[in-house]
């Protein structure tokens, strides 16, 4: 025991924080690595994605475990600081029981052959959040954001000079435009809100990155992500106006948002070998959105269920499945078994994170998950402008959570949200320590 205590004394908090930062870089660079490998190795298949999830998740529990033991030893743990961790622990325990009593325990534990998002992977996501929660140094957080932006910028610029690039099938390193759209949403949000708080020459890097990555988000044609970014940006403007905090720069972000949308929709660009676009993407999406609203209020139930590219049908079926298994859900990924019974064969997820959680681990689990999100949002609302990175974390996380109510989140981008949750936890704890 004395040896362990001496060892813990030698391990400094700064060393563990550096380890957390270095470990998260393994994930932050994965789009760059994947793009290079897929470009030069035609038979390559997302091996780095899988490796980085396991590596970061496992190292996350090891590093956070050492950090937690030191905090307990130094008597720096309080109940108030532990609230987010307790909620995550409860959520994890519920997930274990949901998997044990699942309609398909093997599927819920290991996940399917495509996503592999069973209990194992969701547990590893917790490791991502734990790592991010112990990073406090401004330079680490900012550098992590720069790496994420740089990776997104790299894979966004490359296809602009690729003769095979078109807006129709552009998915880059991902299997689906929605997956790529979520990644671009996160990177665009980080770039935009980093510009909002930056005062040095880096603001020009953030601004240029915002324009380029946002342009690719539009061309990717994922309207849910586009709309979520717009909403989070409007909320940021309201906040800046209320707090008298960088309102002009916030308004500039919105003006650029409109300008880039216009260029992407109404100008036939031919950059390098890029095929000229002949669609008005944003206006078409807005028209489809209007039609969806009309369908939503139609008296015919069958027409209503077709709204949002049949999302209402997916939500209705997932809600019924939740009511059939209200306490522990049906288990992770079991909707892929239930949906065909409802005549749904084109997807196996509800395209709504709350229904995905409730159908997987039950209503109590969904309430805990939503409670964690609300707790971090409300507890940190007063702290947004206290540190520069807070603005980026808060509004980027908001944009992602909004978009996840209308899309299919998965292993490509879920770890980024776990990192944002961890950074929100760190923000919450730092504010308590300052008081």
N, C-alpha and C positions, 0 to 999 in steps of 0.2 A: 504493500500500500504506500509506503514511503517513497519507493521508486517511482510509482505512478504520479504521486504528488510532485516530486522533483521534475519529472518529465513534463507535466502540465505547466509547471512554473517556467520552464525553459521555452515552451511554445507560447509565443506572444500573440496577442489579438491581431496585431498588424500583419503577422505572418499568415494567420488564418484568413484574414480579409484579402490579402494578396492571392492566396490559394483559391479563394472563391472567385475572384476576378479572373484569374488565369483559367480556371475551369470553365467558366461561362464563355470565354473566348472560343473554346472548342466548338461550342454550339453556334456562336455568332458568325463564324467564318464558314459554316457548312454550305450555304448557297454558293459561295465562291468556289469551294472545293468541289462540290457536286457539278457545277458548270464546267470546270476544267476537265474533270474525269469523264463527264458525259460527252464532251466535245472530242476528246482524243481516244476514248474507249467506247466503241459503239455498243458493246454488249454489257456495259456497266449498268447496275441497277441499285441505286439509292443505298449502297452499303454504308457510306459515311453517315447518312442520316441515322441509321440504326445504331451504328457504333457510338455516335455522339450522344444519343439519348441515354444509352446504357452507361457510358463513361461519365457523363455529367451527373446523371441521376445518382449513381452509386457513390461517386466522389462527393456529391452534395451531402449525402447522409453521413459520410465519414467526417468531412470537414465541419459540418454543423454539429455533429455529435461531440467533437472535441471542443467546439465553441461553447456548446450548452453546458458541458461538464465544467469547463473553466468558469462560466458565469455562475453556476450553482456553487462551486467551490469558493468563489470570491463574493458570494452572497449578493449578486447583482440581479437576481431574478425576482420580479414582483408579479403579483396576480394581474395587475392592470396591463403590464407589458406582455403578458402571456396570452391574453384573450385571443388574438388571431391564431396563434399556434394551437390553442385548445380547440378552437372551431375546426381547424384542419385535422386535428387528431380525431375528433368526433366523426368528421366526414369520412376519414379513412377507416375507422372501425365499422361504421355503417356499410361502407363499400365491401369490407371483408365478409360481413354477414350476408349482404346481398349476393355476393359471389358464391358463398357456401350453399345458399338456398335458391340459387339461380335455376331457371328452367333449363339451362344448359351450362353447367358449372365449368366444363373445359373451355367452352367458347368465352365465357365471362372472365376466366382466369388468364388465358393466353391471348384472347382476341382472335380475330379472323386472320386469314393468310395475307390479306391486303394491308390493313391498318395495324394489326397486331395490338390494338388498343384494348387490352383487358386489364385486370387488376394490377398486373406487373407493371405495365407502362404507366398507368395512372399513378401508381406509387412512385415511380421514378420522376414523374412531373413534380411531385412534392419536393424532391431533392433540388430541383431547379429553383423553386420558390424559397427554400431554406437558404440556398447559397446567396441569392440576391438580397435576402433580408438582412444579412450581416455586412453587406457592403455599405460603408458610410462615407468614404472619401469621395469628394466631388470629382477628382480627376479620374478615379476608377469608373464612376458612373458615366461621365462624359465620354471617356475613351471607349467604353462598351457601346455607347450609342453611335459613336463615329464608326466603329467597326461594322455595326449592323447596317448603317447607312452606306458605307463604302461597298459592302458586299451586294446590297440591293442595287446600288448605282452601277456596279460592274456587270451584273447579269441583266440590267435594264438596257445598258448602252450596247452591249454586244449584238443583240438581235437587230438593232437599227441598221447594221451594216451586213446583214445576212440576207441573201436573196430569197431564202425560204420563209422569211418572216411575213405573216399576214395577221390581221386582227382576228380572223376566224378561228385559227387553231393555235394561237399563241399561248402556250402553257409553260414555256421555258423548261426548268428542271422538274416541274411538277406534273402530276398525272391529270390535273383538272384545272380549268380556268379559275374556279372558285378558290381552290387551294392557293394558287398563285396570287389571286386577288387579296386574300387575307394577309399574306406576307407583304405585298405592296402597301396595303393599308397601314400596317404597323410601321414599315420603313418611312412611308410618307408622313405619318403622324409624328414620328420621332424627328424627322428633318424639319418639318414645319414648326413644331413647337420648340425645337432647339433654336431656330432662327428667332423666335419670339423673345427668348431670354438672353440671347448672345449679344455681347457688346464689342467683342474683338473682331478681327478680320475673318474669323471662322463663320460669321454670320453670312458671308457671301457664299461659302461652301454649302452651308445649310440651305440657303435660298435656292441655289442652282440645283442641288440635290432634290429639293422639294418639287421644283418644276419638272425635272426629268422623270423622277419616279412617279409623280402624280400623272404625268402624261401617259406613262405606261399602264398605270392603273385604269385610266379611261379606255385605252386601246384594248386592254384585257377584257373589257365589257362585262364587269361584275358590278351591277348597279347597286347592290346592297352595300358593298364596301364604299362605293362612291357616296352614297347617301349618308352612311355612318360618319364618314370623314366630314361631310358638310355639317351635320348636326353637332359633332364635337367641336368643330371650329366656331359655330355660332354660339355655343355655350361658353367657349373660351372668350369670345368677344364680349359677351354679357358680363362675364367675371372681370375681365380687364376694365370694362367701363365702370363697374361697381367699385372696384379697388383702385381705380385710376392708375392702372399698371400696364404700360406699353400698349395702349389702345391703338395708336397709329400703326404699329407693326402688326397688331392683330387684324386690323382692317385691311392692311396691305396683303395679308395672307388670303383674305376672302376675295379681294380684287383679283389676285393672281389665280385663285381657284376658278373664278368666272372666266378670266382671259384664256387660261389653258383649256378649259372646257370648250370654249368657242373655237379655238384653233384646232383642237382634236376632232371636233364635230363637223366643222364647216370648211376646213382648209384641206385640200388634197396635198398631203406632204409626200415627197419622194426623197428620203434621206439615204444617200448611198445607193444600195441596191434594193431598198425597201419598195414594196409594191404600193402604189398609190391607193389611198383609201377612198371609197366611194359611198360611205355611209355617214349619216349624221348621228353618231352613236348616242350622245347625250339626249338629243331631242327624241330619238326613237325610244330610249329607255324611259324618258319622262312620259311619252305617249302610252307606253305599255303600263307604266305605273298608274296613270289615269284610268286606263281600261280595267286594271285590277281592282281599283277602288269601286268602279261601277259594278263589277262582278260581285264584289264583297257585299254590296247592299241590294243585290238582286233577290227577288222573292223566291226564285227557284233554288233549292238547296244544292242541287247538282251543279248549277252554274257557280254558286258561291264557293264550293269546294275546289273549283278549278282556278280560283284567284291565286295570283303569285306563283305561276307555273306549278299549279297543283299543291302549293304549300299548305293551303287550308285543309286539303285532303290528308296530307301527312300529319298535320297538327291534330286533326280530329281523331285519326286512328291512334296516334301516340297518346293522346289524352285518355281515350277509352282504355288503352292498354295499361296506363298508369292507374286508372280507377279499378282495374281488375287486380292489380298488385300494388295497393297503396302504401304498404308498410316498407317493404324492401325492394319494390320494383321487380322486374323480371330478370335482372342481371345485365351486366354490360353486353352490348351487341346482340341482345336477343330480339330486338325489333326486326333484324334481318330474317328471323324465322317467322315472326308474327305478320309482317307486312304482306307477304305473299298470300296469307290466309285472308287478307282484306282486299285482295286483288291488286296490290301495289307491287310492281315488279321492277320499276325503273330506279329505285333507290332503296337504301336500307337504314336511313337516318331521317329524323324529323325536320332537319334544317331549323332547329330552334334549340339553343343550349339548355334552356330550362326544362323543356319537354324531354330532351335527351337524358338529362340528369334524373328527372322524376321517373321516367320509364325504366331507367337502369337501376337506381338504388332507392326508389320510393319517394313519397312526398316529404317525409321528415328529412331525408338527405338533401332534397332540392331546397327545402327551407333553410337548412344549415348553409348550403352553398350560397344561396341568395343573401342570407344574413351576413355571411363573411364579406361579400361584395359591398353590401349596403353599409356595413360597419366601417370598412376601410374608406369608402367614399365620404361618409359623413364625418368620421373622425379626422380626416385629412383636409377637409374643405377649407379650414381656416389656415392651413399651412402651405397652401399652394405657392404663394409668392415669397415664402421665407427662404427657400433655397432654389437656385436656378433650375436644378434637375427636377424639382417637384412638378413644375409646369408640364414638362415633357411626359413624365410618368403618368400623371393624373389624367390628362386629356387624351393621351394615346391609349391608355387602358379603357377609358370611356368609349372611344371610337370602336375599339375591338369588341367590347362587350355588347354594344348596340348592334354591331354587324352580326354577332353570333346568334342574335335572335331570329335571323333570317337566312342563315347559311349553315354549311356543314364544316365544323371545325374538326381538325384531326392532327396527327402527329407532326405534320409540317410546321404548323403555327401554334399549336397549344403550348409548347414550351416557352414561346415568347410571352404569352399571356401569364404563364406561371412566373416568369421572371418579373413581369410588371407587378403582379400580385406581391411577390417578395419585396420589391422596391417600395411598394405602398406600405407594407408591414414595417420596413426599415424607417420610412418616413414617420409613421405613427410612433414608433419607439423613440426616435430621436427627439420628437416634439415633447414627449413625456420627460425625457432626461434633461432637456433645456429648461423645462418648468421647475 
